[in-house]
Amino acid sequence: MKANYLREGLLIVVSGPSGVGKGTVCSALRKKMPELTYSISATTRPPRESEVDGVNYFFKTVPEFKKMIQNDELIEWAQYVGNYYGTPRRFVEETLASGQDILLEIEVQGAMQVREKFPQGIFIFLVPPSFEDLKRRILNRGTETETSLAHRLDAATDELKQIERYDYVVINDEVEQACERIRAIITAEHCRKDRLILSE
């Protein structure tokens, strides 16, 4: 009897409220797990300092983004705090078919759309140690006005209510520990019995 793993890769979705540190955690995770393919999202929001087009995001104008929606080029998209975000379809599907694991770092609205289209995905919800900690993290960015901060905190409150729709919850108290927890989840998912093919 031989046991072989299914060839299709894992779709790993890391999501959570704005300001929880998704980008920081996913960046650190990719350094620990260079075998992970990172799915780059498209967005209409302006780049933050040090962000690079085609590396952190594909930065699009609103007309360009709407054309991608019309052409069904996105597996998910959402309008969040006045900006559009979405995940290009072709790259994700080709990566999974090749047997490579792919990491999506997306907003909560988008994650729920992906869940409908890819129910086999692994959905991980990143949470802050406390709501006060979340507020402090957003303030420390130095990019929010009083109005946009209020919008983000209101949105975060609504997003935290979606926790029941995820497979796993990881507290982002320390980036290193959060990465280790996610890596453990990925390892466990690769060992699931339904990913094995038994043959004589």
N, C-alpha and C positions, 0 to 999 in steps of 0.2 A: 504494500500500500504506500503510495506516494502522496504527499501533500504539497500543493502549489498554491501560491497566492494569486488572487484575481489581479489582472493587469491594470485595471482602471485605477487612476489615482484618487486620492481623497480631496474633497472640496472642504476646506477648513475656513469657516466664517468667524471672524472676531469682530464683535460689535459691542455697543454700550453707549451710554450718554455722552454728549459733547463734553470734552474736557477731562474725561476719565484717563486719558493717556494711551489711547489705542495706537497712535502712531509711534510713540516711544517704545511701547511693549513689542509691537510687531517688528520694529527696526532691530531691537535687541534679539528677538527670536530668530530673525533671519541670519544674524551673525552666528548664533548657536547652531542653527540648522540650515546651512547653505544649500542643502538639497531641496528646500522648499522653493517653489516658484511663486513669485509675488505678482498678484494681479493689480495692475495700475488702474485706478479709477479715473474717470473723466469728471471734470467739475467746471462750473462757471465762476466760482469764487476766485478772487485775485490771489496769486501766490504769496505766501508768507516769506519772510526773510530766510534765505538759504534753500528754499524749495526750488526744484528744477523741473521744467516741463519735460515729460516723458520719463521722469525718474520717480518723483513723488506723486504727480498727477499728470493727466493730459489736460492742460488748461484750455478751455473752449469758450467761445462767445456764446451768448444765448441762442442766436440763430443756428450756429453750428450744432449745438447740443440738441435743439429741437429737430433738426434734420436727422440726427442719429436715432431719435425716438421714432420718427416717422418711418425710417428704413428698418426698424426692428433690429438695430445693431447693439442693443443693450439687454442684458439679462435682468437688470433691475435699474430703476432710477427713482429719484425722489427730489422734491424741492424742500430745502431745509434752510430756515432763517434767511430766506430771500435768494438762495443760490441753488443750482441744480447739481446733483451728484449721480453718477451711474457707472455700471461695470460693463465694459465691452464684451460681447457674447463670444465672438469667434476664438479669441485667445484662450478663454476659460475652457471651452469645449475641446479644443485641440490639445491643450495641456493634459486634461483628464484622460483623453483617449490614448495619449502616449504613455500613460502609466505614472505620470509625475503628480505629486501632491501640489495643490495650489492654495495659496493663502489669500483670502479676501478680507480687507480691513474696511468695513463699511458702516454707514449709519443704520439705526434700528429699522427705519421704514424700508430701506433697501433690503436688509437682511430677511424681512418677512416675505418680500417678493421672491427672493432667491429660494427660500424654503418651499414655496409653492412649486417652483420649477425643478428644484434639485432636493427632494425630500431625503435623499441619501447623504446629504451634506452633514458636516459636524458643526453645530452652532454653539459658539462660546460667547457668553455675556460677561464683559469686563465691568466690574463695579468698583467705586471708590470705597475707602474705609468708612467714610461718612459724607453726608451732604455738604457739610461745612468744608471738608477737604476738597470736594469737587468745586465749590465756589472759589476757594483760594487758588486752585490750579488754573481756572479760567482767568481770574484776575491777573495772575502772574504772567500770562501771555503778553499783557500790555497792548493787546490789539482790539479790545472791546470798549465800546462806548457804554454809557449807563443804560441806554435803551437796548442795545444788542446783548448786554449781560443779562438783563431781565428776561429777554426772549429766550436766551440759551438756558437759563435756569428753569424757566417754565417748561421748555421742551424736555429738559433732563428729567423733570418730575414725571412727565407723561411717559417718557422712554423707560424709566425704571419699573413702570407697571407692566412692561412686556416681558419681564424676566421669566415668567412661566412658560413662554413659548420657545425657550432655549434648552439645549441638552445639558449644558454645563455652565456653572458660574465660577468665575475666578476673581478674587479680590486683588486689586492692584495696590497693595500696600508698599511693596518693594518690587521694582521692575525685575530684578533677578529672580525673585521667588515666583512672580507671576509667569515669567518665561518657563521656569521649571515645571510649573503646574500644567501649562499648555502643552509642553513637550511630553509630559506624562500622559495626557489625554490622547495625543496623536499616536503615541506608542501603543496604548491600550486599544485604540480603534483599529490599528493595523493587525492586532492579535485576535480580533473578533472571529468567531467560528464561521460566520457567514461570508467571510472573505477568503475562505479556503476552498480549494477544489481537490477532492480526494479521488485518486485513480489507482487502478491495479498496477 
